[in-house]
Amino acid sequence: MKPTRPLRLLPAVLLLALSACAGPGGGGDAQGAGLADPAKKDTAMRIVSSAENSSLDWKAQYAYIEDIGDGRGYTGGVIGFCSGCGDLLKVVERYARTAPGNPLEPFLPALRAVEGSASHRGLGRPFTRAWVRAAKDPAFRRAQDAERDLHYFDPAVARAEGDGLGALGQFIYFDAYVMHGAGDAPGTVGFRTMRREAMAVADPPSRGGDETAYLNAFLDARVAAIRREPSHTDTSRIDTAQRVFVREGRLDLEPPLRWKVYGDSYRLD
């Protein structure tokens, strides 16, 4: 899971306009389609990328790797896998199983040794250069996608579907998984705690509740969680993005979508 990028790393305000290009029969923007729909999943990844990487081009982030100074070591890839959290290690292990002899395989012992810390021991520039080189390999990109889906996307979507939520709610759950992880950890509040706190305030649709009221309760719980975490301070990915979608009633995450993160403006038409 990747914490919020520090403001010092963000560029000036930018405005991007992209077209949703799924045509008739393309399975793109059918009313009621959830994030299992490829076009909706792509939309979700673009919105996540706007917060994680200040870009809607999420597919350019396979090569992303840096230490953002949050105490979790290196952050890299399409959703910000962390060397300190251990999910970056899982990506490299998966890559090694499918493509032995790859540029990252020699760093597996070092990645195992630094798990749970911010250490760069045995990694450094040779590791980051190897990561960027590996990102050109489709097998490495597939490894990132598989770990994202296994530990973040699929559990979030399944839980949201069980709670009776549409595409927007599924995205809101997914983004919470990406930023906070499923469970609480030292210094963090996880998705399960947020969901429990939201359900103490409002019932989800699966229990007969109003979807908008429940999503607002979940976002309230998430803002409170962000403010309790030392590595997270900015709540704009909630206040000027997800709240906007809820307020506009875009429960199917249908375009046009316009939002801001850290003051940067984005749109999907």
C-alpha positions in Angstrom: 0.0 0.0 0.0 1.2 3.4 -0.8 0.9 6.5 1.4 0.0 9.9 0.1 2.7 11.5 -1.9 4.2 14.5 0.0 3.2 17.8 -1.4 6.7 18.8 -2.2 6.8 16.1 -4.9 3.7 17.4 -6.7 3.8 19.5 -9.9 1.8 22.6 -10.6 -1.9 22.4 -11.3 -2.5 20.5 -14.4 -5.7 19.8 -16.4 -6.0 16.6 -18.4 -8.9 15.7 -20.7 -9.2 12.1 -21.8 -11.9 10.4 -23.7 -13.6 7.2 -22.7 -13.3 5.3 -25.9 -15.4 2.1 -25.3 -18.0 2.0 -28.0 -21.2 0.1 -28.3 -20.7 -3.5 -27.3 -17.4 -2.7 -25.8 -18.5 -3.4 -22.3 -17.5 0.1 -21.2 -20.1 2.4 -19.8 -23.1 0.2 -19.4 -25.4 1.5 -16.6 -24.8 -0.4 -13.4 -21.5 -2.0 -14.6 -19.1 -2.5 -11.7 -15.3 -2.3 -11.6 -15.1 -5.8 -13.0 -15.9 -4.1 -16.3 -12.6 -3.3 -18.0 -13.4 0.3 -18.9 -14.6 1.0 -15.3 -11.5 -0.6 -13.9 -9.4 1.6 -16.1 -11.3 4.6 -14.9 -10.6 3.6 -11.3 -6.9 3.1 -12.0 -6.7 6.6 -13.6 -8.3 8.2 -10.5 -6.0 6.3 -8.2 -3.0 7.4 -10.3 -4.0 11.0 -10.1 -3.6 10.8 -6.3 -0.6 8.4 -6.2 1.4 9.8 -9.1 -0.1 13.1 -10.2 -1.0 11.6 -13.6 -3.9 9.9 -15.3 -1.5 7.7 -17.2 -1.5 4.8 -14.7 0.2 2.4 -17.2 3.3 4.7 -17.2 3.7 3.9 -13.4 5.1 0.4 -13.8 8.5 1.9 -13.9 7.9 4.3 -11.0 10.2 3.8 -8.0 11.4 6.2 -5.3 11.7 6.7 -1.5 9.1 9.3 -0.6 10.4 9.7 2.9 7.4 8.1 4.7 9.4 5.5 6.6 8.4 2.6 4.3 11.4 2.4 2.1 11.0 2.3 -1.6 7.6 2.9 -3.2 7.1 1.6 -6.7 4.7 0.4 -9.4 1.1 1.0 -10.4 -0.3 1.3 -6.9 2.8 2.1 -4.9 4.0 -1.3 -3.5 6.4 -0.6 -0.6 9.7 -2.4 0.3 9.0 -1.8 4.0 5.4 -3.1 3.8 6.4 -6.4 2.0 4.1 -6.1 -1.0 6.9 -4.9 -3.2 8.8 -8.1 -2.3 5.7 -10.2 -3.3 5.8 -8.5 -6.7 9.5 -9.4 -7.3 9.0 -12.9 -6.0 6.1 -13.4 -8.4 8.2 -12.0 -11.2 11.0 -14.4 -10.4 8.7 -17.4 -10.5 7.5 -16.5 -14.0 10.7 -15.0 -15.4 13.7 -16.5 -13.7 17.0 -14.7 -14.2 15.3 -11.3 -14.5 17.1 -8.0 -13.4 15.4 -7.9 -10.0 15.9 -11.5 -8.9 19.4 -10.8 -7.4 17.8 -8.3 -5.0 15.4 -10.8 -3.4 17.6 -11.4 -0.3 18.0 -7.7 0.3 14.2 -7.1 -0.1 13.5 -9.8 2.5 16.0 -8.3 4.9 14.6 -4.8 4.7 10.9 -5.8 5.1 9.3 -3.9 8.0 11.9 -1.0 7.8 12.8 2.0 5.7 16.3 0.6 4.9 17.9 0.7 1.5 20.6 -1.8 2.5 21.6 -4.0 -0.4 19.3 -2.0 -2.8 20.1 1.6 -3.7 20.6 2.8 -7.2 21.4 -0.6 -8.6 17.9 -1.7 -7.5 16.0 1.3 -8.7 17.8 1.1 -12.1 16.9 -2.6 -12.3 13.3 -1.8 -11.5 13.0 0.7 -14.3 14.7 -1.8 -16.7 12.3 -4.6 -15.6 9.3 -2.4 -16.2 9.9 -2.9 -20.0 9.2 -6.6 -19.5 5.5 -7.6 -19.9 6.1 -10.4 -17.4 7.0 -7.8 -14.7 3.9 -5.7 -15.6 1.8 -8.8 -15.3 3.3 -9.5 -11.9 2.4 -6.0 -10.7 -1.2 -6.4 -12.0 -1.6 -9.8 -10.4 -0.4 -8.6 -6.9 -2.6 -5.5 -7.2 -5.6 -7.7 -8.0 -4.9 -10.4 -5.5 -4.4 -8.2 -2.4 -6.2 -4.9 -3.2 -8.6 -4.8 -6.2 -10.4 -8.1 -5.9 -10.9 -8.1 -2.1 -12.1 -4.5 -2.2 -14.6 -5.1 -5.1 -15.9 -8.3 -3.6 -16.5 -6.6 -0.2 -18.2 -3.6 -1.9 -20.4 -5.9 -4.0 -21.3 -7.8 -0.8 -22.3 -4.4 0.8 -24.5 -3.7 -2.2 -22.4 -0.9 -3.6 -22.1 0.2 -7.3 -19.0 1.1 -9.2 -18.3 4.3 -7.2 -18.5 2.5 -3.9 -16.3 -0.3 -5.3 -13.7 2.4 -6.3 -13.9 4.1 -2.9 -13.2 0.7 -1.2 -10.4 0.0 -3.6 -8.7 3.4 -3.0 -8.9 2.8 0.7 -7.3 -0.6 0.3 -4.5 0.9 -1.7 -3.7 3.8 0.7 -4.3 2.1 4.0 -4.3 -1.7 3.5 -7.0 -4.1 4.8 -6.1 -4.2 8.5 -4.7 -1.9 11.1 -1.0 -1.7 11.5 1.2 0.4 13.8 0.5 4.0 12.9 -2.2 3.1 10.4 -6.0 2.6 10.4 -7.0 -0.1 7.9 -10.0 -0.6 5.7 -11.8 -3.0 8.0 -11.8 -0.4 10.9 -13.1 2.3 8.5 -15.9 0.0 7.3 -16.9 -0.9 10.9 -17.0 2.7 11.9 -19.1 3.6 8.8 -21.6 0.8 9.6 -22.0 2.2 13.1 -23.4 5.4 11.5 -25.3 4.2 8.4 -26.4 0.9 6.9 -25.1 -0.1 3.5 -27.6 -1.0 0.7 -27.2 -4.7 1.5 -28.8 -4.0 4.9 -31.5 -1.7 3.4 -29.6 1.5 3.8 -29.2 4.5 1.4 -26.1 4.1 -0.7 -25.2 7.8 -0.7 -25.6 8.1 3.1 -23.4 5.0 3.6 -20.7 6.2 1.3 -20.6 9.6 3.1 -20.3 7.8 6.4 -17.4 5.7 5.0 -15.6 8.8 3.7 -16.1 10.4 7.1 -14.4 7.4 8.7 -11.6 7.5 6.1 -10.9 11.2 6.7 -10.7 10.6 10.4 -8.3 7.7 9.7 -6.1 9.8 7.5 -5.8 12.5 10.2 -4.8 9.9 12.8 -1.9 8.6 10.6 1.5 10.4 10.8 2.4 9.6 7.2 -1.0 10.9 5.8 -2.1 14.5 6.2 -3.9 15.7 3.1 -7.5 14.6 2.6 -8.1 16.2 -0.8 -8.4 12.8 -2.5 -11.6 12.5 -0.4 -12.7 16.1 -0.1 -12.3 17.3 -3.7 -12.5 14.0 -5.5 -14.6 11.2 -4.0 -17.0 13.5 -2.2 -17.6 15.3 -5.4 -18.6 12.1 -7.2 -20.9 11.2 -4.3 -22.4 14.6 -4.3 -23.0 14.6 -8.0 -24.7 11.2 -7.7 -22.2 9.4 -10.0 -22.8 6.0 -8.2 -21.9 4.2 -11.5 -18.7 6.2 -11.8 -19.9 7.4 -15.2 -18.2 10.3 -17.0 -17.9 13.2 -17.2 -15.8 13.1 -14.0 -14.0 16.2 -12.7 -12.0 16.4 -9.6 -9.0 17.8 -7.8 -6.2 16.2 -5.8 -3.6 18.4 -4.0 -5.0 21.3 -6.0 -4.3 19.7 -9.3 -7.4 19.4 -11.6 -8.3 16.4 -13.7 -11.2 15.3 -15.9 -12.4 12.2 -17.7 -15.0 12.9 -20.5 
